[in-house]
């Protein structure tokens, strides 16, 4: 389980998407930190960027962080599904270094 804390004052309200039914959605990204910070946070949260924002290398708007909680000394992550085709039998997906972001 990962507990997330968001700083709502940092949210760009113009990025809230509204549906015809009146629902409101705000897309975020939760990513694993390279190193645990001084407060024990293992994840960082930022606004989802459009393709144009990523291509322009716009600075990410960080809006929160989170901590992974482990219960009974067991990892709670779902197992990685095995790949099909030429990748059959892989335990983890291959690393792709040429991603555009």
Secondary structure, DSSP 8 states (H G I E B T S, - for coil): -EEEEE-GGG--GGG-EE-TTS-EE--EEEEE-SS--TT---EEEEE---HHHHHTT----EEEEEEE--BTTB----------GGGTT-SS----S----
